[in-house]
């Protein structure tokens, strides 16, 4: 990865990784050329982890929402069942057949 690309993605990187990219950019060309591939892997893995974390957070948010709907549906179903039982008992008291 070339140095300008590393500098371009530093806005979305954590501060410590951005600081490391800036330190690599400040090195003499001979040292920088040896560290750029390593820095590239660090940047790529950091971005990949961030994407994965975002996907997990979105999935958890969706799961929480789905759970709220399921709990609502369960409570509604229980209310309907209890109302039906009550109506059935009112129409046919237990002593009658």
Biopython code that builds the backbone (N, CA, C, O; Angstrom):
import numpy as np
from Bio.PDB.StructureBuilder import StructureBuilder

atoms = [
    (1, "UNK", "N", (0.860, -1.175, 0.000)),
    (1, "UNK", "CA", (0.000, 0.000, 0.000)),
    (1, "UNK", "C", (0.894, 1.221, 0.000)),
    (1, "UNK", "O", (1.888, 1.282, 0.723)),
    (2, "UNK", "N", (0.537, 2.170, -0.800)),
    (2, "UNK", "CA", (1.333, 3.388, -0.845)),
    (2, "UNK", "C", (0.959, 4.291, 0.314)),
    (2, "UNK", "O", (-0.133, 4.192, 0.874)),
    (3, "UNK", "N", (1.856, 5.146, 0.653)),
    (3, "UNK", "CA", (1.662, 6.017, 1.801)),
    (3, "UNK", "C", (0.465, 6.941, 1.664)),
    (3, "UNK", "O", (-0.243, 7.136, 2.652)),
    (4, "UNK", "N", (0.192, 7.529, 0.488)),
    (4, "UNK", "CA", (-0.977, 8.394, 0.389)),
    (4, "UNK", "C", (-2.280, 7.662, 0.711)),
    (4, "UNK", "O", (-3.184, 8.250, 1.305)),
    (5, "UNK", "N", (-2.389, 6.394, 0.328)),
    (5, "UNK", "CA", (-3.610, 5.647, 0.633)),
    (5, "UNK", "C", (-3.756, 5.452, 2.131)),
    (5, "UNK", "O", (-4.862, 5.552, 2.663)),
    (6, "UNK", "N", (-2.649, 5.174, 2.822)),
    (6, "UNK", "CA", (-2.699, 5.046, 4.279)),
    (6, "UNK", "C", (-3.165, 6.359, 4.884)),
    (6, "UNK", "O", (-4.018, 6.373, 5.771)),
    (7, "UNK", "N", (-2.610, 7.450, 4.408)),
    (7, "UNK", "CA", (-3.001, 8.758, 4.940)),
    (7, "UNK", "C", (-4.474, 9.035, 4.645)),
    (7, "UNK", "O", (-5.153, 9.678, 5.446)),
    (8, "UNK", "N", (-4.971, 8.557, 3.508)),
    (8, "UNK", "CA", (-6.360, 8.827, 3.135)),
    (8, "UNK", "C", (-7.349, 8.111, 4.042)),
    (8, "UNK", "O", (-8.448, 8.616, 4.269)),
    (9, "UNK", "N", (-6.982, 6.947, 4.566)),
    (9, "UNK", "CA", (-7.932, 6.192, 5.391)),
    (9, "UNK", "C", (-7.766, 6.470, 6.876)),
    (9, "UNK", "O", (-8.494, 5.899, 7.687)),
    (10, "UNK", "N", (-6.834, 7.329, 7.253)),
    (10, "UNK", "CA", (-6.608, 7.555, 8.674)),
    (10, "UNK", "C", (-7.786, 8.214, 9.358)),
    (10, "UNK", "O", (-7.923, 8.111, 10.577)),
    (11, "UNK", "N", (-8.666, 8.907, 8.586)),
    (11, "UNK", "CA", (-9.809, 9.550, 9.227)),
    (11, "UNK", "C", (-10.728, 8.523, 9.881)),
    (11, "UNK", "O", (-11.333, 8.815, 10.913)),
    (12, "UNK", "N", (-10.845, 7.342, 9.313)),
    (12, "UNK", "CA", (-11.758, 6.350, 9.852)),
    (12, "UNK", "C", (-11.061, 5.352, 10.780)),
    (12, "UNK", "O", (-11.693, 4.407, 11.253)),
    (13, "UNK", "N", (-9.809, 5.545, 11.037)),
    (13, "UNK", "CA", (-9.044, 4.637, 11.895)),
    (13, "UNK", "C", (-8.996, 5.160, 13.318)),
    (13, "UNK", "O", (-9.140, 6.361, 13.547)),
    (14, "UNK", "N", (-8.793, 4.255, 14.283)),
    (14, "UNK", "CA", (-8.600, 4.704, 15.655)),
    (14, "UNK", "C", (-7.357, 5.601, 15.749)),
    (14, "UNK", "O", (-6.454, 5.528, 14.915)),
    (15, "UNK", "N", (-7.337, 6.427, 16.761)),
    (15, "UNK", "CA", (-6.261, 7.402, 16.898)),
    (15, "UNK", "C", (-4.882, 6.748, 16.956)),
    (15, "UNK", "O", (-3.941, 7.245, 16.337)),
    (16, "UNK", "N", (-4.749, 5.647, 17.685)),
    (16, "UNK", "CA", (-3.429, 5.025, 17.783)),
    (16, "UNK", "C", (-2.934, 4.516, 16.432)),
    (16, "UNK", "O", (-1.741, 4.603, 16.140)),
    (17, "UNK", "N", (-3.833, 3.987, 15.608)),
    (17, "UNK", "CA", (-3.439, 3.522, 14.275)),
    (17, "UNK", "C", (-3.121, 4.723, 13.383)),
    (17, "UNK", "O", (-2.185, 4.672, 12.585)),
    (18, "UNK", "N", (-3.889, 5.789, 13.514)),
    (18, "UNK", "CA", (-3.605, 7.015, 12.752)),
    (18, "UNK", "C", (-2.244, 7.586, 13.141)),
    (18, "UNK", "O", (-1.477, 8.032, 12.288)),
    (19, "UNK", "N", (-1.960, 7.567, 14.438)),
    (19, "UNK", "CA", (-0.656, 8.053, 14.909)),
    (19, "UNK", "C", (0.477, 7.192, 14.349)),
    (19, "UNK", "O", (1.523, 7.708, 13.956)),
    (20, "UNK", "N", (0.262, 5.890, 14.318)),
    (20, "UNK", "CA", (1.267, 4.987, 13.767)),
    (20, "UNK", "C", (1.476, 5.263, 12.276)),
    (20, "UNK", "O", (2.612, 5.280, 11.801)),
    (21, "UNK", "N", (0.382, 5.481, 11.536)),
    (21, "UNK", "CA", (0.502, 5.793, 10.108)),
    (21, "UNK", "C", (1.276, 7.089, 9.907)),
    (21, "UNK", "O", (2.095, 7.192, 8.994)),
    (22, "UNK", "N", (1.020, 8.071, 10.751)),
    (22, "UNK", "CA", (1.744, 9.339, 10.643)),
    (22, "UNK", "C", (3.226, 9.135, 10.954)),
    (22, "UNK", "O", (4.083, 9.732, 10.303)),
    (23, "UNK", "N", (3.530, 8.299, 11.943)),
    (23, "UNK", "CA", (4.926, 8.029, 12.284)),
    (23, "UNK", "C", (5.637, 7.307, 11.143)),
    (23, "UNK", "O", (6.793, 7.602, 10.843)),
    (24, "UNK", "N", (4.950, 6.367, 10.512)),
    (24, "UNK", "CA", (5.536, 5.661, 9.367)),
    (24, "UNK", "C", (5.759, 6.641, 8.222)),
    (24, "UNK", "O", (6.780, 6.573, 7.538)),
    (25, "UNK", "N", (4.823, 7.541, 8.011)),
    (25, "UNK", "CA", (4.950, 8.520, 6.930)),
    (25, "UNK", "C", (6.138, 9.452, 7.146)),
    (25, "UNK", "O", (6.718, 9.959, 6.186)),
    (26, "UNK", "N", (6.499, 9.674, 8.406)),
    (26, "UNK", "CA", (7.594, 10.596, 8.717)),
    (26, "UNK", "C", (8.972, 9.930, 8.613)),
    (26, "UNK", "O", (9.992, 10.614, 8.697)),
    (27, "UNK", "N", (9.012, 8.629, 8.435)),
    (27, "UNK", "CA", (10.297, 7.918, 8.367)),
    (27, "UNK", "C", (11.001, 8.168, 7.034)),
    (27, "UNK", "O", (10.363, 8.514, 6.040)),
    (28, "UNK", "N", (12.306, 7.993, 7.024)),
    (28, "UNK", "CA", (13.035, 8.053, 5.744)),
    (28, "UNK", "C", (12.520, 6.964, 4.797)),
    (28, "UNK", "O", (12.016, 5.932, 5.242)),
    (29, "UNK", "N", (12.650, 7.198, 3.513)),
    (29, "UNK", "CA", (12.090, 6.309, 2.492)),
    (29, "UNK", "C", (12.540, 4.866, 2.647)),
    (29, "UNK", "O", (11.738, 3.957, 2.438)),
    (30, "UNK", "N", (13.804, 4.624, 3.009)),
    (30, "UNK", "CA", (14.287, 3.237, 3.127)),
    (30, "UNK", "C", (13.560, 2.484, 4.237)),
    (30, "UNK", "O", (13.243, 1.307, 4.065)),
    (31, "UNK", "N", (13.290, 3.124, 5.361)),
    (31, "UNK", "CA", (12.571, 2.476, 6.468)),
    (31, "UNK", "C", (11.073, 2.425, 6.181)),
    (31, "UNK", "O", (10.396, 1.445, 6.490)),
    (32, "UNK", "N", (10.582, 3.489, 5.590)),
    (32, "UNK", "CA", (9.160, 3.561, 5.278)),
    (32, "UNK", "C", (8.767, 2.452, 4.309)),
    (32, "UNK", "O", (7.708, 1.846, 4.465)),
    (33, "UNK", "N", (9.596, 2.182, 3.323)),
    (33, "UNK", "CA", (9.263, 1.146, 2.335)),
    (33, "UNK", "C", (9.197, -0.240, 2.979)),
    (33, "UNK", "O", (8.449, -1.103, 2.518)),
    (34, "UNK", "N", (9.970, -0.452, 4.033)),
    (34, "UNK", "CA", (9.921, -1.744, 4.738)),
    (34, "UNK", "C", (8.681, -1.843, 5.628)),
    (34, "UNK", "O", (8.146, -2.934, 5.825)),
    (35, "UNK", "N", (8.226, -0.716, 6.162)),
    (35, "UNK", "CA", (7.100, -0.739, 7.087)),
    (35, "UNK", "C", (5.740, -0.564, 6.421)),
    (35, "UNK", "O", (4.715, -0.924, 7.001)),
    (36, "UNK", "N", (5.724, -0.019, 5.216)),
    (36, "UNK", "CA", (4.442, 0.213, 4.547)),
    (36, "UNK", "C", (3.615, -1.057, 4.356)),
    (36, "UNK", "O", (2.407, -1.015, 4.593)),
    (37, "UNK", "N", (4.200, -2.190, 3.939)),
    (37, "UNK", "CA", (3.377, -3.406, 3.819)),
    (37, "UNK", "C", (2.782, -3.843, 5.161)),
    (37, "UNK", "O", (1.633, -4.281, 5.225)),
    (38, "UNK", "N", (3.564, -3.721, 6.217)),
    (38, "UNK", "CA", (3.045, -4.070, 7.539)),
    (38, "UNK", "C", (1.935, -3.111, 7.952)),
    (38, "UNK", "O", (0.909, -3.522, 8.494)),
    (39, "UNK", "N", (2.159, -1.834, 7.688)),
    (39, "UNK", "CA", (1.157, -0.824, 8.021)),
    (39, "UNK", "C", (-0.110, -1.075, 7.217)),
    (39, "UNK", "O", (-1.217, -0.906, 7.727)),
    (40, "UNK", "N", (0.050, -1.472, 5.983)),
    (40, "UNK", "CA", (-1.100, -1.777, 5.137)),
    (40, "UNK", "C", (-1.937, -2.904, 5.736)),
    (40, "UNK", "O", (-3.165, -2.822, 5.759)),
    (41, "UNK", "N", (-1.280, -3.947, 6.217)),
    (41, "UNK", "CA", (-2.002, -5.060, 6.838)),
    (41, "UNK", "C", (-2.708, -4.616, 8.098)),
    (41, "UNK", "O", (-3.836, -5.039, 8.352)),
    (42, "UNK", "N", (-2.070, -3.770, 8.897)),
    (42, "UNK", "CA", (-2.695, -3.255, 10.123)),
    (42, "UNK", "C", (-3.936, -2.440, 9.771)),
    (42, "UNK", "O", (-4.988, -2.600, 10.390)),
    (43, "UNK", "N", (-3.809, -1.569, 8.775)),
    (43, "UNK", "CA", (-4.938, -0.736, 8.358)),
    (43, "UNK", "C", (-6.074, -1.613, 7.831)),
    (43, "UNK", "O", (-7.235, -1.411, 8.189)),
    (44, "UNK", "N", (-5.744, -2.574, 6.990)),
    (44, "UNK", "CA", (-6.772, -3.457, 6.434)),
    (44, "UNK", "C", (-7.471, -4.254, 7.527)),
    (44, "UNK", "O", (-8.697, -4.354, 7.525)),
    (45, "UNK", "N", (-6.720, -4.818, 8.452)),
    (45, "UNK", "CA", (-7.353, -5.608, 9.515)),
    (45, "UNK", "C", (-8.180, -4.728, 10.443)),
    (45, "UNK", "O", (-9.224, -5.155, 10.936)),
    (46, "UNK", "N", (-7.723, -3.508, 10.681)),
    (46, "UNK", "CA", (-8.493, -2.583, 11.524)),
    (46, "UNK", "C", (-9.810, -2.231, 10.844)),
    (46, "UNK", "O", (-10.859, -2.213, 11.487)),
    (47, "UNK", "N", (-9.755, -1.954, 9.554)),
    (47, "UNK", "CA", (-10.982, -1.628, 8.825)),
    (47, "UNK", "C", (-11.922, -2.832, 8.768)),
    (47, "UNK", "O", (-13.137, -2.680, 8.894)),
    (48, "UNK", "N", (-11.362, -4.027, 8.579)),
    (48, "UNK", "CA", (-12.175, -5.244, 8.536)),
    (48, "UNK", "C", (-12.855, -5.478, 9.885)),
    (48, "UNK", "O", (-14.038, -5.813, 9.938)),
    (49, "UNK", "N", (-12.104, -5.300, 10.978)),
    (49, "UNK", "CA", (-12.692, -5.466, 12.310)),
    (49, "UNK", "C", (-13.804, -4.453, 12.553)),
    (49, "UNK", "O", (-14.831, -4.779, 13.148)),
    (50, "UNK", "N", (-13.594, -3.233, 12.092)),
    (50, "UNK", "CA", (-14.624, -2.197, 12.265)),
    (50, "UNK", "C", (-15.882, -2.566, 11.482)),
    (50, "UNK", "O", (-16.992, -2.403, 11.990)),
    (51, "UNK", "N", (-15.724, -3.064, 10.244)),
    (51, "UNK", "CA", (-16.884, -3.493, 9.460)),
    (51, "UNK", "C", (-17.603, -4.647, 10.151)),
    (51, "UNK", "O", (-18.832, -4.669, 10.220)),
    (52, "UNK", "N", (-16.838, -5.598, 10.659)),
    (52, "UNK", "CA", (-17.439, -6.737, 11.347)),
    (52, "UNK", "C", (-18.184, -6.260, 12.592)),
    (52, "UNK", "O", (-19.304, -6.700, 12.854)),
    (53, "UNK", "N", (-17.574, -5.372, 13.350)),
    (53, "UNK", "CA", (-18.217, -4.842, 14.543)),
    (53, "UNK", "C", (-19.514, -4.122, 14.185)),
    (53, "UNK", "O", (-20.519, -4.278, 14.878)),
    (54, "UNK", "N", (-19.501, -3.342, 13.117)),
    (54, "UNK", "CA", (-20.721, -2.659, 12.680)),
    (54, "UNK", "C", (-21.799, -3.656, 12.284)),
    (54, "UNK", "O", (-22.971, -3.470, 12.610)),
    (55, "UNK", "N", (-21.406, -4.716, 11.580)),
    (55, "UNK", "CA", (-22.379, -5.742, 11.199)),
    (55, "UNK", "C", (-22.966, -6.431, 12.424)),
    (55, "UNK", "O", (-24.168, -6.688, 12.478)),
    (56, "UNK", "N", (-22.122, -6.729, 13.405)),
    (56, "UNK", "CA", (-22.597, -7.375, 14.629)),
    (56, "UNK", "C", (-23.539, -6.440, 15.383)),
    (56, "UNK", "O", (-24.577, -6.874, 15.882)),
    (57, "UNK", "N", (-23.181, -5.157, 15.465)),
    (57, "UNK", "CA", (-24.046, -4.202, 16.155)),
    (57, "UNK", "C", (-25.394, -4.072, 15.452)),
    (57, "UNK", "O", (-26.431, -4.001, 16.112)),
    (58, "UNK", "N", (-25.390, -4.042, 14.123)),
    (58, "UNK", "CA", (-26.650, -3.981, 13.383)),
    (58, "UNK", "C", (-27.477, -5.239, 13.608)),
    (58, "UNK", "O", (-28.693, -5.166, 13.783)),
    (59, "UNK", "N", (-26.818, -6.388, 13.604)),
    (59, "UNK", "CA", (-27.529, -7.647, 13.833)),
    (59, "UNK", "C", (-28.131, -7.682, 15.234)),
    (59, "UNK", "O", (-29.260, -8.137, 15.413)),
    (60, "UNK", "N", (-27.387, -7.205, 16.224)),
    (60, "UNK", "CA", (-27.922, -7.166, 17.588)),
    (60, "UNK", "C", (-29.098, -6.209, 17.697)),
    (60, "UNK", "O", (-30.078, -6.502, 18.381)),
    (61, "UNK", "N", (-29.007, -5.076, 17.033)),
    (61, "UNK", "CA", (-30.129, -4.133, 17.049)),
    (61, "UNK", "C", (-31.363, -4.761, 16.421)),
    (61, "UNK", "O", (-32.472, -4.625, 16.939)),
    (62, "UNK", "N", (-31.166, -5.450, 15.302)),
    (62, "UNK", "CA", (-32.287, -6.111, 14.650)),
    (62, "UNK", "C", (-32.850, -7.218, 15.539)),
    (62, "UNK", "O", (-34.065, -7.397, 15.614)),
    (63, "UNK", "N", (-31.973, -7.958, 16.210)),
    (63, "UNK", "CA", (-32.424, -9.014, 17.112)),
    (63, "UNK", "C", (-33.242, -8.438, 18.257)),
    (63, "UNK", "O", (-34.273, -8.998, 18.628)),
    (64, "UNK", "N", (-32.784, -7.314, 18.823)),
    (64, "UNK", "CA", (-33.537, -6.668, 19.904)),
    (64, "UNK", "C", (-34.925, -6.249, 19.422)),
    (64, "UNK", "O", (-35.918, -6.447, 20.122)),
    (65, "UNK", "N", (-34.987, -5.675, 18.237)),
    (65, "UNK", "CA", (-36.272, -5.263, 17.685)),
    (65, "UNK", "C", (-37.169, -6.478, 17.446)),
    (65, "UNK", "O", (-38.353, -6.458, 17.784)),
    (66, "UNK", "N", (-36.603, -7.530, 16.867)),
    (66, "UNK", "CA", (-37.373, -8.754, 16.634)),
    (66, "UNK", "C", (-37.891, -9.330, 17.946)),
    (66, "UNK", "O", (-39.028, -9.796, 18.019)),
    (67, "UNK", "N", (-37.062, -9.297, 18.976)),
    (67, "UNK", "CA", (-37.490, -9.804, 20.288)),
    (67, "UNK", "C", (-38.642, -8.975, 20.851)),
    (67, "UNK", "O", (-39.571, -9.529, 21.439)),
    (68, "UNK", "N", (-38.593, -7.662, 20.679)),
    (68, "UNK", "CA", (-39.694, -6.814, 21.153)),
    (68, "UNK", "C", (-40.992, -7.175, 20.440)),
    (68, "UNK", "O", (-42.048, -7.256, 21.067)),
    (69, "UNK", "N", (-40.910, -7.391, 19.126)),
    (69, "UNK", "CA", (-42.106, -7.788, 18.390)),
    (69, "UNK", "C", (-42.607, -9.153, 18.850)),
    (69, "UNK", "O", (-43.814, -9.352, 18.992)),
    (70, "UNK", "N", (-41.705, -10.081, 19.082)),
    (70, "UNK", "CA", (-42.112, -11.409, 19.536)),
    (70, "UNK", "C", (-42.765, -11.360, 20.906)),
    (70, "UNK", "O", (-43.767, -12.035, 21.140)),
    (71, "UNK", "N", (-42.205, -10.565, 21.815)),
    (71, "UNK", "CA", (-42.791, -10.433, 23.148)),
    (71, "UNK", "C", (-44.171, -9.791, 23.040)),
    (71, "UNK", "O", (-45.112, -10.221, 23.707)),
    (72, "UNK", "N", (-44.292, -8.765, 22.201)),
    (72, "UNK", "CA", (-45.595, -8.128, 21.992)),
    (72, "UNK", "C", (-46.602, -9.146, 21.462)),
    (72, "UNK", "O", (-47.724, -9.231, 21.959)),
    (73, "UNK", "N", (-46.194, -9.924, 20.440)),
    (73, "UNK", "CA", (-47.087, -10.933, 19.881)),
    (73, "UNK", "C", (-47.468, -11.984, 20.915)),
    (73, "UNK", "O", (-48.622, -12.408, 20.973)),
    (74, "UNK", "N", (-46.510, -12.405, 21.730)),
    (74, "UNK", "CA", (-46.790, -13.398, 22.759)),
    (74, "UNK", "C", (-47.796, -12.855, 23.770)),
    (74, "UNK", "O", (-48.743, -13.548, 24.143)),
    (75, "UNK", "N", (-47.590, -11.617, 24.212)),
    (75, "UNK", "CA", (-48.517, -11.026, 25.176)),
    (75, "UNK", "C", (-49.904, -10.871, 24.572)),
    (75, "UNK", "O", (-50.899, -11.117, 25.253)),
    (76, "UNK", "N", (-49.994, -10.467, 23.306)),
    (76, "UNK", "CA", (-51.287, -10.333, 22.637)),
    (76, "UNK", "C", (-51.973, -11.696, 22.516)),
    (76, "UNK", "O", (-53.179, -11.813, 22.736)),
    (77, "UNK", "N", (-51.203, -12.711, 22.169)),
    (77, "UNK", "CA", (-51.760, -14.056, 22.050)),
    (77, "UNK", "C", (-52.272, -14.547, 23.400)),
    (77, "UNK", "O", (-53.337, -15.160, 23.469)),
    (78, "UNK", "N", (-51.534, -14.287, 24.460)),
    (78, "UNK", "CA", (-51.982, -14.685, 25.803)),
    (78, "UNK", "C", (-53.258, -13.952, 26.194)),
    (78, "UNK", "O", (-54.168, -14.548, 26.769)),
    (79, "UNK", "N", (-53.326, -12.650, 25.880)),
    (79, "UNK", "CA", (-54.549, -11.894, 26.190)),
    (79, "UNK", "C", (-55.741, -12.463, 25.428)),
    (79, "UNK", "O", (-56.834, -12.619, 25.973)),
    (80, "UNK", "N", (-55.503, -12.769, 24.155)),
    (80, "UNK", "CA", (-56.579, -13.354, 23.347)),
    (80, "UNK", "C", (-57.007, -14.708, 23.906)),
    (80, "UNK", "O", (-58.200, -15.000, 23.980)),
    (81, "UNK", "N", (-56.049, -15.526, 24.294)),
    (81, "UNK", "CA", (-56.361, -16.846, 24.875)),
    (81, "UNK", "C", (-57.162, -16.692, 26.154)),
    (81, "UNK", "O", (-58.164, -17.377, 26.358)),
    (82, "UNK", "N", (-56.709, -15.783, 27.019)),
    (82, "UNK", "CA", (-57.408, -15.582, 28.292)),
    (82, "UNK", "C", (-58.820, -15.049, 28.069)),
    (82, "UNK", "O", (-59.754, -15.447, 28.764)),
    (83, "UNK", "N", (-58.975, -14.145, 27.095)),
    (83, "UNK", "CA", (-60.307, -13.623, 26.796)),
    (83, "UNK", "C", (-61.199, -14.722, 26.248)),
    (83, "UNK", "O", (-62.373, -14.800, 26.609)),
    (84, "UNK", "N", (-60.666, -15.567, 25.390)),
    (84, "UNK", "CA", (-61.438, -16.677, 24.836)),
    (84, "UNK", "C", (-61.844, -17.644, 25.941)),
    (84, "UNK", "O", (-62.985, -18.105, 25.977)),
    (85, "UNK", "N", (-60.920, -17.950, 26.838)),
    (85, "UNK", "CA", (-61.249, -18.829, 27.975)),
    (85, "UNK", "C", (-62.351, -18.219, 28.828)),
    (85, "UNK", "O", (-63.283, -18.907, 29.245)),
    (86, "UNK", "N", (-62.236, -16.932, 29.079)),
    (86, "UNK", "CA", (-63.230, -16.256, 29.909)),
    (86, "UNK", "C", (-64.596, -16.299, 29.227)),
    (86, "UNK", "O", (-65.604, -16.579, 29.876)),
    (87, "UNK", "N", (-64.633, -16.025, 27.927)),
    (87, "UNK", "CA", (-65.899, -16.085, 27.191)),
    (87, "UNK", "C", (-66.466, -17.493, 27.183)),
    (87, "UNK", "O", (-67.675, -17.678, 27.321)),
    (88, "UNK", "N", (-65.608, -18.480, 27.023)),
    (88, "UNK", "CA", (-66.050, -19.876, 27.009)),
    (88, "UNK", "C", (-66.604, -20.262, 28.366)),
    (88, "UNK", "O", (-67.636, -20.928, 28.442)),
    (89, "UNK", "N", (-65.935, -19.854, 29.444)),
    (89, "UNK", "CA", (-66.410, -20.166, 30.796)),
    (89, "UNK", "C", (-67.724, -19.438, 31.098)),
    (89, "UNK", "O", (-68.590, -19.977, 31.786)),
    (90, "UNK", "N", (-67.870, -18.221, 30.586)),
    (90, "UNK", "CA", (-69.116, -17.487, 30.802)),
    (90, "UNK", "C", (-70.272, -18.152, 30.080)),
    (90, "UNK", "O", (-71.393, -18.188, 30.588)),
    (91, "UNK", "N", (-69.999, -18.682, 28.885)),
    (91, "UNK", "CA", (-71.044, -19.340, 28.104)),
    (91, "UNK", "C", (-71.384, -20.727, 28.654)),
    (91, "UNK", "O", (-72.537, -21.155, 28.606)),
    (92, "UNK", "N", (-70.371, -21.424, 29.175)),
    (92, "UNK", "CA", (-70.551, -22.792, 29.669)),
    (92, "UNK", "C", (-69.891, -22.919, 31.035)),
    (92, "UNK", "O", (-68.742, -23.355, 31.115)),
    (93, "UNK", "N", (-70.576, -22.555, 32.104)),
    (93, "UNK", "CA", (-69.976, -22.710, 33.443)),
    (93, "UNK", "C", (-69.594, -24.172, 33.673)),
    (93, "UNK", "O", (-70.193, -25.067, 33.077)),
    (94, "UNK", "N", (-68.637, -24.413, 34.502)),
    (94, "UNK", "CA", (-68.075, -25.754, 34.704)),
    (94, "UNK", "C", (-69.094, -26.773, 35.203)),
    (94, "UNK", "O", (-68.980, -27.958, 34.889)),
    (95, "UNK", "N", (-70.046, -26.352, 35.942)),
    (95, "UNK", "CA", (-71.032, -27.291, 36.474)),
    (95, "UNK", "C", (-72.010, -27.776, 35.436)),
    (95, "UNK", "O", (-72.653, -28.806, 35.638)),
    (96, "UNK", "N", (-72.151, -27.045, 34.290)),
    (96, "UNK", "CA", (-73.121, -27.429, 33.271)),
    (96, "UNK", "C", (-72.465, -28.247, 32.180)),
    (96, "UNK", "O", (-71.277, -28.090, 31.900)),
    (97, "UNK", "N", (-73.227, -29.102, 31.579)),
    (97, "UNK", "CA", (-72.805, -29.857, 30.389)),
    (97, "UNK", "C", (-73.972, -30.157, 29.535)),
    (97, "UNK", "O", (-73.824, -30.785, 28.487)),
]
sb = StructureBuilder()
sb.init_structure("model")
sb.init_model(0)
sb.init_chain("A")
sb.init_seg("    ")
for serial, (resi, resn, name, xyz) in enumerate(atoms, 1):
    if name == "N":
        sb.init_residue(resn, " ", resi, " ")
    sb.init_atom(name, np.array(xyz, "f"), 0.0, 1.0, " ", f" {name:<3s}", serial, name[0])
structure = sb.get_structure()
